[in-house]
């Protein structure tokens, strides 16, 4: 699987988890939140350690990478805020929805914005495949995967 396909699959998986959590509350929402958190931690890890360093070597994509890293930091902050709340807390649902919007925006920016389409033009299919293999390997080493 090439890097773009892998990252799009990650985005889709997290989006589906958010949709499942939309109508849940209490303990059931906490289970979904924990799954989302693990997926996002792994996804941000592989993007920040493998994908972004490779992509920012392309001068015209450097600013997009910086913007994506800012969005990751926002998601990480929201994750920490949600961890400190219980699903029964009124603020939990608000922050859950805020995070959902933030993650969806990030995914859309990468997929439908300029990064993925440009990357597809600027990297060969072989390079994208090689990068995809590196991302898959990094997923297995992600800090959140070691404990699981």
C-alpha positions as CSV (number, residue, x, y, z in Angstrom):
1,X,0.0,0.0,0.0
2,X,1.4,3.4,-0.9
3,X,1.8,6.1,1.7
4,X,-1.2,8.1,0.6
5,X,-3.5,5.1,0.5
6,X,-2.4,4.1,4.0
7,X,-2.9,7.5,5.5
8,X,-6.3,7.9,3.8
9,X,-7.3,4.5,5.3
10,X,-6.3,5.8,8.7
11,X,-8.3,8.9,8.2
12,X,-11.4,6.9,7.2
13,X,-11.0,4.5,10.2
14,X,-10.9,7.4,12.7
15,X,-13.8,9.1,10.9
16,X,-15.9,5.9,11.2
17,X,-15.0,5.7,14.9
18,X,-16.1,9.3,15.5
19,X,-19.4,8.5,13.7
20,X,-20.0,5.5,15.9
21,X,-19.4,7.7,19.0
22,X,-21.8,10.3,17.8
23,X,-24.9,8.8,19.4
24,X,-23.2,7.1,22.4
25,X,-22.7,8.4,25.9
26,X,-21.1,7.2,29.2
27,X,-19.0,4.1,29.2
28,X,-19.8,3.2,25.6
29,X,-18.5,6.6,24.4
30,X,-15.4,6.1,26.6
31,X,-14.7,2.8,24.8
32,X,-14.9,4.6,21.4
33,X,-12.8,7.5,22.7
34,X,-10.1,5.1,23.8
35,X,-10.0,3.5,20.3
36,X,-9.9,6.9,18.6
37,X,-7.2,8.0,20.9
38,X,-5.0,4.9,20.1
39,X,-5.6,5.3,16.4
40,X,-4.8,9.0,16.4
41,X,-1.7,8.5,18.6
42,X,-0.4,5.9,16.1
43,X,-1.3,8.0,13.1
44,X,0.3,11.2,14.4
45,X,3.4,9.1,15.4
46,X,3.9,7.7,11.9
47,X,3.2,11.0,10.2
48,X,5.6,12.9,12.4
49,X,8.4,10.4,12.5
50,X,8.3,9.0,8.9
51,X,5.9,10.8,6.6
52,X,6.4,14.5,7.3
53,X,10.2,14.3,7.4
54,X,10.1,12.7,3.9
55,X,7.6,15.2,2.6
56,X,9.2,18.3,3.9
57,X,12.3,17.5,1.8
58,X,10.1,18.8,-1.1
59,X,10.5,22.6,-0.8
60,X,7.0,23.4,-2.1
61,X,5.4,21.1,0.6
62,X,7.4,22.4,3.6
63,X,4.8,24.9,4.7
64,X,2.0,22.4,4.4
65,X,3.9,20.0,6.7
66,X,4.3,22.8,9.2
67,X,0.6,23.5,9.1
68,X,-0.2,19.8,9.5
69,X,2.1,19.6,12.6
70,X,0.2,22.6,14.1
71,X,-3.0,20.7,13.6
72,X,-1.5,17.6,15.2
73,X,-0.6,19.7,18.2
74,X,-4.2,20.9,18.5
75,X,-5.5,17.4,18.3
76,X,-3.0,16.3,21.0
77,X,-4.1,19.1,23.3
78,X,-7.8,18.1,22.8
79,X,-6.9,14.5,23.5
80,X,-5.3,15.5,26.8
81,X,-8.3,17.7,27.7
82,X,-10.7,14.8,27.0
83,X,-8.6,12.4,29.1
84,X,-9.1,14.6,32.1
85,X,-12.9,14.4,31.8
86,X,-15.4,11.6,32.2
87,X,-17.8,10.8,29.4
88,X,-20.6,11.9,31.8
89,X,-19.1,15.4,32.1
90,X,-21.0,17.9,30.0
91,X,-17.7,19.3,28.6
92,X,-16.7,15.9,27.3
93,X,-19.3,15.8,24.5
94,X,-18.4,19.4,23.4
95,X,-14.7,18.6,23.3
96,X,-15.4,15.3,21.6
97,X,-17.2,17.1,18.8
98,X,-14.6,19.8,18.7
99,X,-11.9,17.2,18.2
100,X,-14.0,15.4,15.6
101,X,-14.2,18.6,13.6
102,X,-10.4,19.3,14.0
103,X,-9.5,15.8,12.9
104,X,-11.9,15.9,9.9
105,X,-10.5,19.3,8.9
106,X,-6.9,17.9,9.1
107,X,-7.8,14.9,7.0
108,X,-9.6,17.0,4.4
109,X,-6.7,19.4,4.2
110,X,-4.3,16.6,3.5
111,X,-6.5,14.5,1.2
112,X,-8.5,17.0,-0.8
113,X,-6.3,20.1,-0.2
114,X,-3.0,20.3,-1.7
115,X,-0.6,17.9,0.1
116,X,-1.7,14.5,-1.1
117,X,-2.5,15.6,-4.7
118,X,0.8,17.4,-5.0
119,X,2.8,14.6,-3.4
120,X,1.3,12.2,-5.9
121,X,2.7,14.4,-8.7
122,X,6.1,15.0,-7.1
123,X,6.9,11.5,-5.9
124,X,7.1,8.4,-8.1
125,X,4.8,5.4,-7.5
126,X,7.9,3.5,-6.3
127,X,8.8,6.2,-3.7
128,X,5.2,6.3,-2.4
129,X,5.2,2.5,-2.1
130,X,8.5,2.6,-0.2
131,X,7.2,5.4,2.1
132,X,4.0,3.3,2.6
133,X,6.1,0.3,3.7
134,X,8.1,2.5,6.1
135,X,4.8,3.8,7.6
136,X,3.4,0.3,8.0
137,X,6.6,-0.7,9.8
138,X,6.5,2.4,12.0
139,X,2.9,1.5,13.0
140,X,4.2,-1.7,14.6
141,X,6.7,0.3,16.6
142,X,4.4,3.2,17.6
143,X,4.4,3.8,21.4
144,X,0.7,3.1,21.7
145,X,1.0,-0.2,19.9
146,X,3.7,-1.6,22.2
147,X,1.5,-1.5,25.2
148,X,-1.5,-3.0,23.3
